[in-house]
Amino acid sequence: MRSFLLILFALVTTPALAQGWQTYDNARFGYTIDIPPGFEVASEASNGDGATFYREAGAMDLFVWGANLLEDFADEAEQAQAFATEQGYNLTYQATTPQWTSFSGIAAGKVMYQRMQLLCDGQSWAAFRVEYGQGDIAAMDKVIERLVQSLRGNGC
């Protein structure tokens, strides 16, 4: 009976989690990411590398962008982490592979999570950064999981 209830719960909640998500496709760098429900476009970069989204409820920001590799991907990931530290974030998590890096930190009651993904051409990468209040950590776990899973190069 318990297994049946868990399966039933999963079937009922999975469509609810998918509702309201939209896809952002970037033509310049050829990447895609799902945008969570409630996030509105604040601005798009004039050079076509990405966009900024915000969610008024909870004062959350989502930044999405791509860039050409100027150095080795590992070096650029290191520089991104150093920049976050310079912004005052105390990094509490980081994981890196040759294809991606993820890190997060806390500053003045605000949480930041950033993911960078090497794209198919091996010459560019895409990233997202989400910033939100510490009180929203539990609610954002599934959102971040979906963002990580959805960030990908087109055609890979």
C-alpha positions as CSV (number, residue, x, y, z in Angstrom):
1,M,0.0,0.0,0.0
2,R,2.8,2.4,0.9
3,S,4.5,1.8,-2.5
4,F,1.2,2.4,-4.3
5,L,0.8,5.8,-2.5
6,L,4.4,6.8,-3.3
7,I,3.9,6.0,-7.0
8,L,0.5,7.8,-7.0
9,F,2.1,10.9,-5.4
10,A,4.9,10.9,-8.0
11,L,2.5,10.6,-10.8
12,V,0.4,13.5,-9.5
13,T,3.2,15.9,-8.6
14,T,5.5,15.4,-11.6
15,P,3.2,17.2,-14.0
16,A,2.8,20.0,-11.5
17,L,6.5,20.5,-11.3
18,A,6.7,20.7,-15.1
19,Q,3.9,23.3,-15.4
20,G,4.9,26.8,-16.1
21,W,8.5,26.1,-17.2
22,Q,9.5,27.8,-20.4
23,T,12.5,27.2,-22.6
24,Y,15.1,29.9,-23.3
25,D,17.1,29.2,-26.5
26,N,20.2,31.2,-27.2
27,A,21.0,31.4,-30.9
28,R,24.4,33.1,-30.6
29,F,26.0,30.3,-28.5
30,G,23.6,27.5,-29.2
31,Y,22.5,26.6,-25.7
32,T,19.1,26.0,-24.1
33,I,17.9,26.2,-20.5
34,D,14.5,25.8,-18.9
35,I,13.2,28.9,-17.0
36,P,11.2,28.3,-13.8
37,P,7.6,29.4,-13.4
38,G,7.1,33.0,-12.1
39,F,10.4,34.3,-13.6
40,E,9.9,37.2,-16.0
41,V,12.5,38.6,-18.5
42,A,14.1,41.7,-17.1
43,S,16.4,42.3,-20.0
44,E,18.2,40.6,-22.9
45,A,21.9,41.3,-23.6
46,S,22.3,43.5,-26.6
47,N,25.2,41.3,-27.9
48,G,22.9,38.2,-27.8
49,D,24.8,36.2,-25.2
50,G,22.0,35.8,-22.7
51,A,19.2,37.3,-20.6
52,T,18.3,38.3,-17.0
53,F,15.1,37.0,-15.4
54,Y,13.6,38.0,-12.1
55,R,10.9,36.7,-9.8
56,E,9.3,39.3,-7.7
57,A,7.9,36.9,-5.2
58,G,10.9,36.1,-3.1
59,A,13.1,38.7,-4.8
60,M,15.0,36.1,-7.0
61,D,17.2,36.8,-9.9
62,L,18.3,34.4,-12.7
63,F,21.1,35.3,-15.1
64,V,21.8,33.2,-18.2
65,W,24.7,33.8,-20.6
66,G,27.2,32.3,-22.9
67,A,30.8,33.2,-23.7
68,N,33.7,32.1,-25.9
69,L,36.6,30.4,-24.1
70,L,39.5,32.8,-23.7
71,E,41.6,30.3,-21.7
72,D,41.2,26.7,-20.6
73,F,37.7,26.0,-19.2
74,A,39.2,25.1,-15.8
75,D,40.9,28.5,-15.6
76,E,37.7,30.3,-16.5
77,A,35.8,28.3,-13.9
78,E,38.4,29.3,-11.3
79,Q,38.1,32.9,-12.3
80,A,34.3,32.8,-11.9
81,Q,34.7,31.4,-8.4
82,A,37.3,34.1,-7.6
83,F,34.9,36.8,-8.9
84,A,32.1,35.4,-6.7
85,T,34.4,35.6,-3.7
86,E,35.3,39.2,-4.6
87,Q,31.6,40.0,-4.6
88,G,31.5,38.9,-1.0
89,Y,30.2,35.4,-1.3
90,N,31.6,32.8,1.1
91,L,31.8,29.8,-1.2
92,T,30.2,26.8,0.6
93,Y,30.1,24.3,-2.3
94,Q,32.0,23.6,-5.5
95,A,32.3,20.7,-7.9
96,T,34.2,20.7,-11.2
97,T,34.8,18.3,-14.1
98,P,36.4,19.0,-17.5
99,Q,32.9,19.7,-18.9
100,W,31.2,21.7,-16.1
101,T,31.6,23.5,-12.8
102,S,29.1,24.3,-10.1
103,F,29.6,26.4,-7.0
104,S,27.5,28.3,-4.5
105,G,27.9,30.7,-1.7
106,I,26.3,32.9,0.9
107,A,26.6,36.7,1.4
108,A,24.5,38.9,3.6
109,G,21.5,36.6,3.7
110,K,21.6,35.9,0.0
111,V,22.4,32.6,-1.6
112,M,24.1,32.3,-5.1
113,Y,24.4,29.2,-7.2
114,Q,26.3,29.2,-10.5
115,R,26.7,26.5,-13.1
116,M,29.0,26.7,-16.2
117,Q,28.8,24.1,-18.9
118,L,31.3,23.6,-21.8
119,L,29.3,23.5,-25.0
120,C,29.5,21.1,-27.9
121,D,32.1,23.1,-30.0
122,G,34.6,23.0,-27.1
123,Q,35.2,26.7,-27.8
124,S,32.4,28.2,-25.8
125,W,30.4,27.7,-22.6
126,A,27.0,28.6,-21.2
127,A,26.1,29.5,-17.6
128,F,23.4,30.4,-15.2
129,R,23.5,32.1,-11.9
130,V,20.5,32.2,-9.5
131,E,20.4,34.5,-6.5
132,Y,17.8,34.2,-3.7
133,G,17.2,34.6,0.0
134,Q,18.5,32.1,2.5
135,G,14.9,31.5,3.6
136,D,14.2,30.0,0.1
137,I,17.0,27.3,0.1
138,A,14.6,24.3,0.5
139,A,12.2,25.6,-2.2
140,M,15.1,26.3,-4.6
141,D,16.7,22.9,-4.4
142,K,14.4,21.3,-7.0
143,V,14.5,24.4,-9.2
144,I,18.3,24.4,-9.3
145,E,18.3,20.7,-10.0
146,R,16.0,21.3,-13.0
147,L,18.1,24.2,-14.2
148,V,21.3,22.1,-14.0
149,Q,19.6,19.3,-16.0
150,S,18.2,21.6,-18.6
151,L,21.4,23.6,-19.4
152,R,22.8,22.1,-22.5
153,G,24.2,22.8,-25.9
154,N,21.9,22.4,-28.8
155,G,22.7,19.4,-30.9
156,C,24.9,17.7,-28.3
